[in-house]
Amino acid sequence: MFQQSSRYLLKQAKKREKGKQCKFYFTYINHTEELITSKLTAKTVEEFLSDDNILKCMQVRSAYHLKFVHETLKQSTATKSEKQNDLYALEIEKMTRVHLELMLYTLSLEFINENRPKDKKLVELVPKL
């Protein structure tokens, strides 16, 4: 399953390279260059620890790894099998792991935000995420 994820992620990078837009949880790939060159805007601890800032940091990290691996694989003259299973296996693994961490965080945020308690007294007890 991990290899399937890495192949699909690289397929999305190729799709974006051809000028097509990535959809769903891969939309951050559409903004790879902007993400990689962006600067941190958080000034306070609260801003730094906000959901939006953490999500953006994770997107930057994932975009960086995806771009690095995609360009490295494109430049290599080795066979596809050699690249994926030997030469760049660790880089591909790290790229995929970072992307999956981003997906888990995104899905967790969505679940939490969709299932917030409606009772005002419970809202006070549930930590703000």
Backbone atoms as SQL, in Angstrom:
CREATE TABLE atoms (id INTEGER PRIMARY KEY, chain TEXT, resi INTEGER, resn TEXT, atom TEXT, x REAL, y REAL, z REAL);
INSERT INTO atoms VALUES
  (1, 'A', 1, 'MET', 'N', 0.820, -1.182, 0.000),
  (2, 'A', 1, 'MET', 'CA', 0.000, 0.000, 0.000),
  (3, 'A', 1, 'MET', 'C', 0.875, 1.261, 0.000),
  (4, 'A', 2, 'PHE', 'N', 1.984, 1.187, 0.685),
  (5, 'A', 2, 'PHE', 'CA', 2.897, 2.325, 0.749),
  (6, 'A', 2, 'PHE', 'C', 3.448, 2.637, -0.642),
  (7, 'A', 3, 'GLN', 'N', 3.807, 1.600, -1.386),
  (8, 'A', 3, 'GLN', 'CA', 4.318, 1.800, -2.739),
  (9, 'A', 3, 'GLN', 'C', 3.239, 2.354, -3.662),
  (10, 'A', 4, 'GLN', 'N', 2.011, 1.920, -3.467),
  (11, 'A', 4, 'GLN', 'CA', 0.906, 2.457, -4.256),
  (12, 'A', 4, 'GLN', 'C', 0.755, 3.953, -3.993),
  (13, 'A', 5, 'SER', 'N', 0.876, 4.323, -2.732),
  (14, 'A', 5, 'SER', 'CA', 0.774, 5.738, -2.370),
  (15, 'A', 5, 'SER', 'C', 1.880, 6.553, -3.015),
  (16, 'A', 6, 'SER', 'N', 3.088, 6.025, -3.007),
  (17, 'A', 6, 'SER', 'CA', 4.208, 6.764, -3.598),
  (18, 'A', 6, 'SER', 'C', 4.034, 6.891, -5.109),
  (19, 'A', 7, 'ARG', 'N', 3.584, 5.832, -5.748),
  (20, 'A', 7, 'ARG', 'CA', 3.366, 5.899, -7.201),
  (21, 'A', 7, 'ARG', 'C', 2.263, 6.894, -7.540),
  (22, 'A', 8, 'TYR', 'N', 1.199, 6.906, -6.753),
  (23, 'A', 8, 'TYR', 'CA', 0.098, 7.834, -7.017),
  (24, 'A', 8, 'TYR', 'C', 0.539, 9.275, -6.780),
  (25, 'A', 9, 'LEU', 'N', 1.324, 9.494, -5.762),
  (26, 'A', 9, 'LEU', 'CA', 1.828, 10.834, -5.463),
  (27, 'A', 9, 'LEU', 'C', 2.720, 11.339, -6.596),
  (28, 'A', 10, 'LEU', 'N', 3.602, 10.487, -7.094),
  (29, 'A', 10, 'LEU', 'CA', 4.456, 10.872, -8.213),
  (30, 'A', 10, 'LEU', 'C', 3.635, 11.084, -9.486),
  (31, 'A', 11, 'LYS', 'N', 2.569, 10.320, -9.627),
  (32, 'A', 11, 'LYS', 'CA', 1.672, 10.495, -10.773),
  (33, 'A', 11, 'LYS', 'C', 1.002, 11.872, -10.704),
  (34, 'A', 12, 'GLN', 'N', 0.642, 12.306, -9.523),
  (35, 'A', 12, 'GLN', 'CA', 0.054, 13.636, -9.344),
  (36, 'A', 12, 'GLN', 'C', 1.071, 14.729, -9.694),
  (37, 'A', 13, 'ALA', 'N', 2.335, 14.506, -9.347),
  (38, 'A', 13, 'ALA', 'CA', 3.379, 15.483, -9.682),
  (39, 'A', 13, 'ALA', 'C', 3.551, 15.576, -11.202),
  (40, 'A', 14, 'LYS', 'N', 3.505, 14.437, -11.874),
  (41, 'A', 14, 'LYS', 'CA', 3.606, 14.440, -13.342),
  (42, 'A', 14, 'LYS', 'C', 2.400, 15.140, -13.957),
  (43, 'A', 15, 'LYS', 'N', 1.242, 14.895, -13.384),
  (44, 'A', 15, 'LYS', 'CA', 0.008, 15.533, -13.867),
  (45, 'A', 15, 'LYS', 'C', 0.140, 17.047, -13.750),
  (46, 'A', 16, 'ARG', 'N', 0.637, 17.513, -12.637),
  (47, 'A', 16, 'ARG', 'CA', 0.797, 18.953, -12.412),
  (48, 'A', 16, 'ARG', 'C', 1.830, 19.539, -13.359),
  (49, 'A', 17, 'GLU', 'N', 2.879, 18.775, -13.620),
  (50, 'A', 17, 'GLU', 'CA', 3.929, 19.219, -14.530),
  (51, 'A', 17, 'GLU', 'C', 3.377, 19.454, -15.943),
  (52, 'A', 18, 'LYS', 'N', 2.369, 18.687, -16.318),
  (53, 'A', 18, 'LYS', 'CA', 1.739, 18.831, -17.635),
  (54, 'A', 18, 'LYS', 'C', 0.726, 19.971, -17.660),
  (55, 'A', 19, 'GLY', 'N', 0.539, 20.639, -16.531),
  (56, 'A', 19, 'GLY', 'CA', -0.360, 21.786, -16.476),
  (57, 'A', 19, 'GLY', 'C', -1.765, 21.467, -15.995),
  (58, 'A', 20, 'LYS', 'N', -2.009, 20.232, -15.622),
  (59, 'A', 20, 'LYS', 'CA', -3.324, 19.853, -15.112),
  (60, 'A', 20, 'LYS', 'C', -3.388, 20.122, -13.614),
  (61, 'A', 21, 'GLN', 'N', -4.594, 20.326, -13.124),
  (62, 'A', 21, 'GLN', 'CA', -4.786, 20.630, -11.705),
  (63, 'A', 21, 'GLN', 'C', -5.011, 19.348, -10.902),
  (64, 'A', 22, 'CYS', 'N', -4.382, 19.271, -9.746),
  (65, 'A', 22, 'CYS', 'CA', -4.621, 18.158, -8.821),
  (66, 'A', 22, 'CYS', 'C', -5.862, 18.483, -8.001),
  (67, 'A', 23, 'LYS', 'N', -6.584, 17.455, -7.606),
  (68, 'A', 23, 'LYS', 'CA', -7.842, 17.662, -6.886),
  (69, 'A', 23, 'LYS', 'C', -7.795, 17.026, -5.502),
  (70, 'A', 24, 'PHE', 'N', -8.830, 17.319, -4.740),
  (71, 'A', 24, 'PHE', 'CA', -9.059, 16.764, -3.408),
  (72, 'A', 24, 'PHE', 'C', -7.899, 17.080, -2.465),
  (73, 'A', 25, 'TYR', 'N', -7.311, 16.080, -1.853),
  (74, 'A', 25, 'TYR', 'CA', -6.271, 16.303, -0.858),
  (75, 'A', 25, 'TYR', 'C', -4.906, 16.565, -1.487),
  (76, 'A', 26, 'PHE', 'N', -4.862, 16.655, -2.789),
  (77, 'A', 26, 'PHE', 'CA', -3.610, 16.900, -3.494),
  (78, 'A', 26, 'PHE', 'C', -3.541, 18.313, -4.060),
  (79, 'A', 27, 'THR', 'N', -4.485, 19.176, -3.702),
  (80, 'A', 27, 'THR', 'CA', -4.510, 20.528, -4.271),
  (81, 'A', 27, 'THR', 'C', -3.281, 21.342, -3.877),
  (82, 'A', 28, 'TYR', 'N', -2.662, 21.024, -2.770),
  (83, 'A', 28, 'TYR', 'CA', -1.470, 21.769, -2.368),
  (84, 'A', 28, 'TYR', 'C', -0.351, 21.611, -3.404),
  (85, 'A', 29, 'ILE', 'N', -0.370, 20.525, -4.169),
  (86, 'A', 29, 'ILE', 'CA', 0.644, 20.292, -5.200),
  (87, 'A', 29, 'ILE', 'C', 0.545, 21.355, -6.293),
  (88, 'A', 30, 'ASN', 'N', -0.659, 21.884, -6.509),
  (89, 'A', 30, 'ASN', 'CA', -0.851, 22.933, -7.510),
  (90, 'A', 30, 'ASN', 'C', -0.081, 24.199, -7.162),
  (91, 'A', 31, 'HIS', 'N', 0.273, 24.360, -5.902),
  (92, 'A', 31, 'HIS', 'CA', 0.934, 25.571, -5.418),
  (93, 'A', 31, 'HIS', 'C', 2.331, 25.282, -4.873),
  (94, 'A', 32, 'THR', 'N', 2.989, 24.277, -5.424),
  (95, 'A', 32, 'THR', 'CA', 4.290, 23.838, -4.910),
  (96, 'A', 32, 'THR', 'C', 5.306, 24.978, -4.842),
  (97, 'A', 33, 'GLU', 'N', 5.475, 25.692, -5.937),
  (98, 'A', 33, 'GLU', 'CA', 6.482, 26.770, -5.958),
  (99, 'A', 33, 'GLU', 'C', 6.160, 27.863, -4.940),
  (100, 'A', 34, 'GLU', 'N', 4.884, 28.232, -4.852),
  (101, 'A', 34, 'GLU', 'CA', 4.478, 29.259, -3.885),
  (102, 'A', 34, 'GLU', 'C', 4.736, 28.781, -2.458),
  (103, 'A', 35, 'LEU', 'N', 4.421, 27.529, -2.185),
  (104, 'A', 35, 'LEU', 'CA', 4.616, 26.985, -0.841),
  (105, 'A', 35, 'LEU', 'C', 6.096, 26.953, -0.466),
  (106, 'A', 36, 'ILE', 'N', 6.913, 26.471, -1.382),
  (107, 'A', 36, 'ILE', 'CA', 8.333, 26.314, -1.076),
  (108, 'A', 36, 'ILE', 'C', 9.016, 27.657, -0.837),
  (109, 'A', 37, 'THR', 'N', 8.576, 28.689, -1.543),
  (110, 'A', 37, 'THR', 'CA', 9.222, 30.003, -1.400),
  (111, 'A', 37, 'THR', 'C', 8.529, 30.905, -0.386),
  (112, 'A', 38, 'SER', 'N', 7.460, 30.426, 0.245),
  (113, 'A', 38, 'SER', 'CA', 6.718, 31.252, 1.204),
  (114, 'A', 38, 'SER', 'C', 7.516, 31.455, 2.488),
  (115, 'A', 39, 'LYS', 'N', 7.180, 32.503, 3.190),
  (116, 'A', 39, 'LYS', 'CA', 7.826, 32.829, 4.460),
  (117, 'A', 39, 'LYS', 'C', 6.831, 32.652, 5.596),
  (118, 'A', 40, 'LEU', 'N', 7.344, 32.348, 6.760),
  (119, 'A', 40, 'LEU', 'CA', 6.512, 32.187, 7.944),
  (120, 'A', 40, 'LEU', 'C', 5.943, 33.540, 8.345),
  (121, 'A', 41, 'THR', 'N', 4.635, 33.590, 8.567),
  (122, 'A', 41, 'THR', 'CA', 3.993, 34.858, 8.921),
  (123, 'A', 41, 'THR', 'C', 3.592, 34.919, 10.393),
  (124, 'A', 42, 'ALA', 'N', 3.728, 33.835, 11.124),
  (125, 'A', 42, 'ALA', 'CA', 3.335, 33.811, 12.531),
  (126, 'A', 42, 'ALA', 'C', 4.268, 34.691, 13.350),
  (127, 'A', 43, 'LYS', 'N', 3.669, 35.497, 14.212),
  (128, 'A', 43, 'LYS', 'CA', 4.438, 36.399, 15.069),
  (129, 'A', 43, 'LYS', 'C', 4.365, 36.010, 16.540),
  (130, 'A', 44, 'THR', 'N', 3.273, 35.330, 16.911),
  (131, 'A', 44, 'THR', 'CA', 3.090, 34.939, 18.310),
  (132, 'A', 44, 'THR', 'C', 3.042, 33.418, 18.407),
  (133, 'A', 45, 'VAL', 'N', 3.135, 32.933, 19.620),
  (134, 'A', 45, 'VAL', 'CA', 3.062, 31.494, 19.855),
  (135, 'A', 45, 'VAL', 'C', 1.704, 30.956, 19.409),
  (136, 'A', 46, 'GLU', 'N', 0.635, 31.693, 19.686),
  (137, 'A', 46, 'GLU', 'CA', -0.712, 31.257, 19.305),
  (138, 'A', 46, 'GLU', 'C', -0.848, 31.145, 17.792),
  (139, 'A', 47, 'GLU', 'N', -0.315, 32.128, 17.074),
  (140, 'A', 47, 'GLU', 'CA', -0.357, 32.078, 15.613),
  (141, 'A', 47, 'GLU', 'C', 0.466, 30.910, 15.087),
  (142, 'A', 48, 'PHE', 'N', 1.615, 30.692, 15.716),
  (143, 'A', 48, 'PHE', 'CA', 2.489, 29.606, 15.287),
  (144, 'A', 48, 'PHE', 'C', 1.821, 28.244, 15.471),
  (145, 'A', 49, 'LEU', 'N', 1.080, 28.094, 16.563),
  (146, 'A', 49, 'LEU', 'CA', 0.436, 26.814, 16.870),
  (147, 'A', 49, 'LEU', 'C', -0.970, 26.682, 16.297),
  (148, 'A', 50, 'SER', 'N', -1.400, 27.626, 15.506),
  (149, 'A', 50, 'SER', 'CA', -2.745, 27.559, 14.927),
  (150, 'A', 50, 'SER', 'C', -2.831, 26.436, 13.900),
  (151, 'A', 51, 'ASP', 'N', -4.048, 25.939, 13.707),
  (152, 'A', 51, 'ASP', 'CA', -4.282, 24.859, 12.741),
  (153, 'A', 51, 'ASP', 'C', -3.813, 25.237, 11.346),
  (154, 'A', 52, 'ASP', 'N', -4.143, 26.452, 10.945),
  (155, 'A', 52, 'ASP', 'CA', -3.783, 26.900, 9.598),
  (156, 'A', 52, 'ASP', 'C', -2.272, 26.939, 9.399),
  (157, 'A', 53, 'ASN', 'N', -1.552, 27.424, 10.391),
  (158, 'A', 53, 'ASN', 'CA', -0.102, 27.512, 10.273),
  (159, 'A', 53, 'ASN', 'C', 0.530, 26.123, 10.243),
  (160, 'A', 54, 'ILE', 'N', 0.081, 25.241, 11.103),
  (161, 'A', 54, 'ILE', 'CA', 0.619, 23.878, 11.123),
  (162, 'A', 54, 'ILE', 'C', 0.327, 23.179, 9.798),
  (163, 'A', 55, 'LEU', 'N', -0.887, 23.343, 9.295),
  (164, 'A', 55, 'LEU', 'CA', -1.262, 22.743, 8.012),
  (165, 'A', 55, 'LEU', 'C', -0.384, 23.279, 6.883),
  (166, 'A', 56, 'LYS', 'N', -0.156, 24.586, 6.865),
  (167, 'A', 56, 'LYS', 'CA', 0.684, 25.163, 5.820),
  (168, 'A', 56, 'LYS', 'C', 2.121, 24.651, 5.930),
  (169, 'A', 57, 'CYS', 'N', 2.636, 24.559, 7.137),
  (170, 'A', 57, 'CYS', 'CA', 3.995, 24.039, 7.329),
  (171, 'A', 57, 'CYS', 'C', 4.113, 22.604, 6.828),
  (172, 'A', 58, 'MET', 'N', 3.103, 21.805, 7.089),
  (173, 'A', 58, 'MET', 'CA', 3.113, 20.423, 6.618),
  (174, 'A', 58, 'MET', 'C', 2.992, 20.361, 5.100),
  (175, 'A', 59, 'GLN', 'N', 2.225, 21.267, 4.511),
  (176, 'A', 59, 'GLN', 'CA', 2.107, 21.321, 3.055),
  (177, 'A', 59, 'GLN', 'C', 3.440, 21.728, 2.424),
  (178, 'A', 60, 'VAL', 'N', 4.125, 22.682, 3.023),
  (179, 'A', 60, 'VAL', 'CA', 5.431, 23.113, 2.526),
  (180, 'A', 60, 'VAL', 'C', 6.403, 21.941, 2.562),
  (181, 'A', 61, 'ARG', 'N', 6.420, 21.248, 3.662),
  (182, 'A', 61, 'ARG', 'CA', 7.316, 20.104, 3.834),
  (183, 'A', 61, 'ARG', 'C', 7.043, 19.027, 2.788),
  (184, 'A', 62, 'SER', 'N', 5.773, 18.710, 2.600),
  (185, 'A', 62, 'SER', 'CA', 5.400, 17.680, 1.635),
  (186, 'A', 62, 'SER', 'C', 5.706, 18.126, 0.206),
  (187, 'A', 63, 'ALA', 'N', 5.403, 19.365, -0.114),
  (188, 'A', 63, 'ALA', 'CA', 5.672, 19.892, -1.457),
  (189, 'A', 63, 'ALA', 'C', 7.165, 19.868, -1.754),
  (190, 'A', 64, 'TYR', 'N', 7.972, 20.227, -0.778),
  (191, 'A', 64, 'TYR', 'CA', 9.424, 20.221, -0.964),
  (192, 'A', 64, 'TYR', 'C', 9.924, 18.813, -1.284),
  (193, 'A', 65, 'HIS', 'N', 9.521, 17.840, -0.489),
  (194, 'A', 65, 'HIS', 'CA', 9.973, 16.467, -0.707),
  (195, 'A', 65, 'HIS', 'C', 9.486, 15.925, -2.044),
  (196, 'A', 66, 'LEU', 'N', 8.250, 16.228, -2.387),
  (197, 'A', 66, 'LEU', 'CA', 7.702, 15.753, -3.656),
  (198, 'A', 66, 'LEU', 'C', 8.477, 16.352, -4.828),
  (199, 'A', 67, 'LYS', 'N', 8.737, 17.638, -4.777),
  (200, 'A', 67, 'LYS', 'CA', 9.474, 18.287, -5.862),
  (201, 'A', 67, 'LYS', 'C', 10.887, 17.717, -5.975),
  (202, 'A', 68, 'PHE', 'N', 11.554, 17.548, -4.849),
  (203, 'A', 68, 'PHE', 'CA', 12.909, 17.012, -4.851),
  (204, 'A', 68, 'PHE', 'C', 12.959, 15.620, -5.468),
  (205, 'A', 69, 'VAL', 'N', 12.084, 14.740, -5.012),
  (206, 'A', 69, 'VAL', 'CA', 12.081, 13.362, -5.507),
  (207, 'A', 69, 'VAL', 'C', 11.684, 13.317, -6.980),
  (208, 'A', 70, 'HIS', 'N', 10.660, 14.064, -7.344),
  (209, 'A', 70, 'HIS', 'CA', 10.196, 14.062, -8.727),
  (210, 'A', 70, 'HIS', 'C', 11.308, 14.525, -9.676),
  (211, 'A', 71, 'GLU', 'N', 12.003, 15.602, -9.331),
  (212, 'A', 71, 'GLU', 'CA', 13.083, 16.103, -10.178),
  (213, 'A', 71, 'GLU', 'C', 14.275, 15.149, -10.199),
  (214, 'A', 72, 'THR', 'N', 14.563, 14.534, -9.063),
  (215, 'A', 72, 'THR', 'CA', 15.671, 13.583, -8.998),
  (216, 'A', 72, 'THR', 'C', 15.390, 12.371, -9.881),
  (217, 'A', 73, 'LEU', 'N', 14.178, 11.858, -9.810),
  (218, 'A', 73, 'LEU', 'CA', 13.821, 10.699, -10.627),
  (219, 'A', 73, 'LEU', 'C', 13.834, 11.054, -12.118),
  (220, 'A', 74, 'LYS', 'N', 13.406, 12.259, -12.457),
  (221, 'A', 74, 'LYS', 'CA', 13.404, 12.690, -13.861),
  (222, 'A', 74, 'LYS', 'C', 14.821, 12.767, -14.425),
  (223, 'A', 75, 'GLN', 'N', 15.757, 13.213, -13.623),
  (224, 'A', 75, 'GLN', 'CA', 17.130, 13.408, -14.092),
  (225, 'A', 75, 'GLN', 'C', 17.929, 12.121, -14.162),
  (226, 'A', 76, 'SER', 'N', 17.511, 11.108, -13.452),
  (227, 'A', 76, 'SER', 'CA', 18.250, 9.855, -13.414),
  (228, 'A', 76, 'SER', 'C', 18.056, 9.063, -14.713),
  (229, 'A', 77, 'THR', 'N', 19.131, 8.419, -15.140),
  (230, 'A', 77, 'THR', 'CA', 19.051, 7.592, -16.342),
  (231, 'A', 77, 'THR', 'C', 18.879, 6.113, -16.016),
  (232, 'A', 78, 'ALA', 'N', 18.782, 5.776, -14.751),
  (233, 'A', 78, 'ALA', 'CA', 18.606, 4.380, -14.339),
  (234, 'A', 78, 'ALA', 'C', 17.207, 3.897, -14.714),
  (235, 'A', 79, 'THR', 'N', 17.022, 2.599, -14.664),
  (236, 'A', 79, 'THR', 'CA', 15.704, 2.042, -14.969),
  (237, 'A', 79, 'THR', 'C', 14.718, 2.404, -13.866),
  (238, 'A', 80, 'LYS', 'N', 13.445, 2.334, -14.199),
  (239, 'A', 80, 'LYS', 'CA', 12.402, 2.670, -13.230),
  (240, 'A', 80, 'LYS', 'C', 12.513, 1.794, -11.982),
  (241, 'A', 81, 'SER', 'N', 12.765, 0.526, -12.180),
  (242, 'A', 81, 'SER', 'CA', 12.891, -0.413, -11.068),
  (243, 'A', 81, 'SER', 'C', 14.087, -0.070, -10.189),
  (244, 'A', 82, 'GLU', 'N', 15.211, 0.248, -10.806),
  (245, 'A', 82, 'GLU', 'CA', 16.410, 0.614, -10.033),
  (246, 'A', 82, 'GLU', 'C', 16.170, 1.880, -9.221),
  (247, 'A', 83, 'LYS', 'N', 15.514, 2.845, -9.842),
  (248, 'A', 83, 'LYS', 'CA', 15.252, 4.111, -9.148),
  (249, 'A', 83, 'LYS', 'C', 14.355, 3.898, -7.935),
  (250, 'A', 84, 'GLN', 'N', 13.277, 3.139, -8.120),
  (251, 'A', 84, 'GLN', 'CA', 12.303, 2.985, -7.026),
  (252, 'A', 84, 'GLN', 'C', 12.737, 2.006, -5.953),
  (253, 'A', 85, 'ASN', 'N', 13.447, 0.971, -6.328),
  (254, 'A', 85, 'ASN', 'CA', 13.756, -0.083, -5.364),
  (255, 'A', 85, 'ASN', 'C', 15.166, -0.024, -4.796),
  (256, 'A', 86, 'ASP', 'N', 16.023, 0.779, -5.409),
  (257, 'A', 86, 'ASP', 'CA', 17.410, 0.772, -4.969),
  (258, 'A', 86, 'ASP', 'C', 17.965, 2.184, -4.765),
  (259, 'A', 87, 'LEU', 'N', 18.135, 2.908, -5.830),
  (260, 'A', 87, 'LEU', 'CA', 18.845, 4.183, -5.775),
  (261, 'A', 87, 'LEU', 'C', 18.155, 5.246, -4.926),
  (262, 'A', 88, 'TYR', 'N', 16.858, 5.395, -5.093),
  (263, 'A', 88, 'TYR', 'CA', 16.128, 6.477, -4.422),
  (264, 'A', 88, 'TYR', 'C', 15.008, 5.967, -3.509),
  (265, 'A', 89, 'ALA', 'N', 15.134, 4.741, -3.079),
  (266, 'A', 89, 'ALA', 'CA', 14.079, 4.140, -2.257),
  (267, 'A', 89, 'ALA', 'C', 13.854, 4.912, -0.953),
  (268, 'A', 90, 'LEU', 'N', 14.919, 5.351, -0.309),
  (269, 'A', 90, 'LEU', 'CA', 14.778, 6.065, 0.962),
  (270, 'A', 90, 'LEU', 'C', 14.139, 7.435, 0.767),
  (271, 'A', 91, 'GLU', 'N', 14.505, 8.125, -0.309),
  (272, 'A', 91, 'GLU', 'CA', 13.901, 9.429, -0.596),
  (273, 'A', 91, 'GLU', 'C', 12.418, 9.282, -0.916),
  (274, 'A', 92, 'ILE', 'N', 12.082, 8.260, -1.683),
  (275, 'A', 92, 'ILE', 'CA', 10.677, 8.003, -2.023),
  (276, 'A', 92, 'ILE', 'C', 9.890, 7.659, -0.767),
  (277, 'A', 93, 'GLU', 'N', 10.487, 6.872, 0.092),
  (278, 'A', 93, 'GLU', 'CA', 9.819, 6.492, 1.348),
  (279, 'A', 93, 'GLU', 'C', 9.558, 7.721, 2.205),
  (280, 'A', 94, 'LYS', 'N', 10.538, 8.595, 2.322),
  (281, 'A', 94, 'LYS', 'CA', 10.374, 9.805, 3.140),
  (282, 'A', 94, 'LYS', 'C', 9.318, 10.727, 2.538),
  (283, 'A', 95, 'MET', 'N', 9.338, 10.896, 1.215),
  (284, 'A', 95, 'MET', 'CA', 8.349, 11.731, 0.535),
  (285, 'A', 95, 'MET', 'C', 6.936, 11.213, 0.819),
  (286, 'A', 96, 'THR', 'N', 6.758, 9.912, 0.722),
  (287, 'A', 96, 'THR', 'CA', 5.441, 9.313, 0.925),
  (288, 'A', 96, 'THR', 'C', 5.004, 9.434, 2.381),
  (289, 'A', 97, 'ARG', 'N', 5.922, 9.196, 3.307),
  (290, 'A', 97, 'ARG', 'CA', 5.596, 9.289, 4.728),
  (291, 'A', 97, 'ARG', 'C', 5.167, 10.712, 5.099),
  (292, 'A', 98, 'VAL', 'N', 5.896, 11.694, 4.593),
  (293, 'A', 98, 'VAL', 'CA', 5.568, 13.098, 4.874),
  (294, 'A', 98, 'VAL', 'C', 4.185, 13.446, 4.313),
  (295, 'A', 99, 'HIS', 'N', 3.896, 12.978, 3.104),
  (296, 'A', 99, 'HIS', 'CA', 2.583, 13.232, 2.502),
  (297, 'A', 99, 'HIS', 'C', 1.477, 12.557, 3.321),
  (298, 'A', 100, 'LEU', 'N', 1.695, 11.323, 3.738),
  (299, 'A', 100, 'LEU', 'CA', 0.674, 10.617, 4.516),
  (300, 'A', 100, 'LEU', 'C', 0.449, 11.277, 5.876),
  (301, 'A', 101, 'GLU', 'N', 1.495, 11.826, 6.474),
  (302, 'A', 101, 'GLU', 'CA', 1.327, 12.576, 7.723),
  (303, 'A', 101, 'GLU', 'C', 0.448, 13.795, 7.495),
  (304, 'A', 102, 'LEU', 'N', 0.661, 14.475, 6.373),
  (305, 'A', 102, 'LEU', 'CA', -0.175, 15.620, 6.012),
  (306, 'A', 102, 'LEU', 'C', -1.629, 15.191, 5.832),
  (307, 'A', 103, 'MET', 'N', -1.842, 14.067, 5.173),
  (308, 'A', 103, 'MET', 'CA', -3.209, 13.583, 4.950),
  (309, 'A', 103, 'MET', 'C', -3.894, 13.227, 6.273),
  (310, 'A', 104, 'LEU', 'N', -3.164, 12.582, 7.157),
  (311, 'A', 104, 'LEU', 'CA', -3.743, 12.234, 8.464),
  (312, 'A', 104, 'LEU', 'C', -4.106, 13.479, 9.255),
  (313, 'A', 105, 'TYR', 'N', -3.244, 14.476, 9.220),
  (314, 'A', 105, 'TYR', 'CA', -3.530, 15.720, 9.926),
  (315, 'A', 105, 'TYR', 'C', -4.754, 16.404, 9.330),
  (316, 'A', 106, 'THR', 'N', -4.814, 16.470, 8.000),
  (317, 'A', 106, 'THR', 'CA', -5.938, 17.102, 7.313),
  (318, 'A', 106, 'THR', 'C', -7.245, 16.388, 7.625),
  (319, 'A', 107, 'LEU', 'N', -7.235, 15.081, 7.537),
  (320, 'A', 107, 'LEU', 'CA', -8.449, 14.299, 7.820),
  (321, 'A', 107, 'LEU', 'C', -8.869, 14.433, 9.281),
  (322, 'A', 108, 'SER', 'N', -7.895, 14.474, 10.177),
  (323, 'A', 108, 'SER', 'CA', -8.205, 14.639, 11.601),
  (324, 'A', 108, 'SER', 'C', -8.846, 15.997, 11.863),
  (325, 'A', 109, 'LEU', 'N', -8.300, 17.043, 11.273),
  (326, 'A', 109, 'LEU', 'CA', -8.887, 18.381, 11.429),
  (327, 'A', 109, 'LEU', 'C', -10.315, 18.415, 10.905),
  (328, 'A', 110, 'GLU', 'N', -10.538, 17.816, 9.745),
  (329, 'A', 110, 'GLU', 'CA', -11.886, 17.783, 9.178),
  (330, 'A', 110, 'GLU', 'C', -12.853, 17.059, 10.117),
  (331, 'A', 111, 'PHE', 'N', -12.429, 15.932, 10.643),
  (332, 'A', 111, 'PHE', 'CA', -13.285, 15.154, 11.539),
  (333, 'A', 111, 'PHE', 'C', -13.610, 15.948, 12.797),
  (334, 'A', 112, 'ILE', 'N', -12.606, 16.557, 13.381),
  (335, 'A', 112, 'ILE', 'CA', -12.806, 17.337, 14.612),
  (336, 'A', 112, 'ILE', 'C', -13.751, 18.505, 14.355),
  (337, 'A', 113, 'ASN', 'N', -13.530, 19.225, 13.277),
  (338, 'A', 113, 'ASN', 'CA', -14.359, 20.388, 12.975),
  (339, 'A', 113, 'ASN', 'C', -15.794, 20.012, 12.617),
  (340, 'A', 114, 'GLU', 'N', -15.995, 18.856, 12.017),
  (341, 'A', 114, 'GLU', 'CA', -17.344, 18.413, 11.663),
  (342, 'A', 114, 'GLU', 'C', -18.101, 17.845, 12.865),
  (343, 'A', 115, 'ASN', 'N', -17.370, 17.433, 13.881),
  (344, 'A', 115, 'ASN', 'CA', -18.002, 16.775, 15.022),
  (345, 'A', 115, 'ASN', 'C', -17.840, 17.544, 16.326),
  (346, 'A', 116, 'ARG', 'N', -17.746, 18.825, 16.230),
  (347, 'A', 116, 'ARG', 'CA', -17.661, 19.648, 17.442),
  (348, 'A', 116, 'ARG', 'C', -18.991, 19.577, 18.187),
  (349, 'A', 117, 'PRO', 'N', -18.926, 19.545, 19.509),
  (350, 'A', 117, 'PRO', 'CA', -20.174, 19.523, 20.277),
  (351, 'A', 117, 'PRO', 'C', -20.941, 20.836, 20.116),
  (352, 'A', 118, 'LYS', 'N', -22.246, 20.756, 20.120),
  (353, 'A', 118, 'LYS', 'CA', -23.095, 21.941, 19.931),
  (354, 'A', 118, 'LYS', 'C', -23.443, 22.603, 21.267),
  (355, 'A', 119, 'ASP', 'N', -23.391, 21.836, 22.326),
  (356, 'A', 119, 'ASP', 'CA', -23.706, 22.353, 23.656),
  (357, 'A', 119, 'ASP', 'C', -22.599, 23.300, 24.116),
  (358, 'A', 120, 'LYS', 'N', -22.959, 24.507, 24.526),
  (359, 'A', 120, 'LYS', 'CA', -21.970, 25.522, 24.907),
  (360, 'A', 120, 'LYS', 'C', -21.125, 25.089, 26.096),
  (361, 'A', 121, 'LYS', 'N', -21.710, 24.329, 27.017),
  (362, 'A', 121, 'LYS', 'CA', -20.947, 23.887, 28.178),
  (363, 'A', 121, 'LYS', 'C', -19.901, 22.854, 27.778),
  (364, 'A', 122, 'LEU', 'N', -20.223, 22.008, 26.815),
  (365, 'A', 122, 'LEU', 'CA', -19.249, 21.031, 26.344),
  (366, 'A', 122, 'LEU', 'C', -18.135, 21.683, 25.534),
  (367, 'A', 123, 'VAL', 'N', -18.469, 22.729, 24.813),
  (368, 'A', 123, 'VAL', 'CA', -17.461, 23.430, 24.003),
  (369, 'A', 123, 'VAL', 'C', -16.365, 23.959, 24.894),
  (370, 'A', 124, 'GLU', 'N', -16.710, 24.421, 26.080),
  (371, 'A', 124, 'GLU', 'CA', -15.720, 24.939, 27.014),
  (372, 'A', 124, 'GLU', 'C', -14.784, 23.826, 27.496),
  (373, 'A', 125, 'LEU', 'N', -15.293, 22.611, 27.592),
  (374, 'A', 125, 'LEU', 'CA', -14.490, 21.497, 28.077),
  (375, 'A', 125, 'LEU', 'C', -13.587, 20.906, 26.998),
  (376, 'A', 126, 'VAL', 'N', -14.016, 20.990, 25.743),
  (377, 'A', 126, 'VAL', 'CA', -13.241, 20.431, 24.632),
  (378, 'A', 126, 'VAL', 'C', -12.164, 21.433, 24.253),
  (379, 'A', 127, 'PRO', 'N', -10.906, 20.998, 24.245),
  (380, 'A', 127, 'PRO', 'CA', -9.839, 21.940, 23.883),
  (381, 'A', 127, 'PRO', 'C', -10.004, 22.407, 22.438),
  (382, 'A', 128, 'LYS', 'N', -9.705, 23.675, 22.238),
  (383, 'A', 128, 'LYS', 'CA', -9.841, 24.240, 20.889),
  (384, 'A', 128, 'LYS', 'C', -8.708, 23.722, 20.022),
  (385, 'A', 129, 'LEU', 'N', -9.071, 23.154, 18.897),
  (386, 'A', 129, 'LEU', 'CA', -8.061, 22.645, 17.945),
  (387, 'A', 129, 'LEU', 'C', -8.088, 23.455, 16.678);
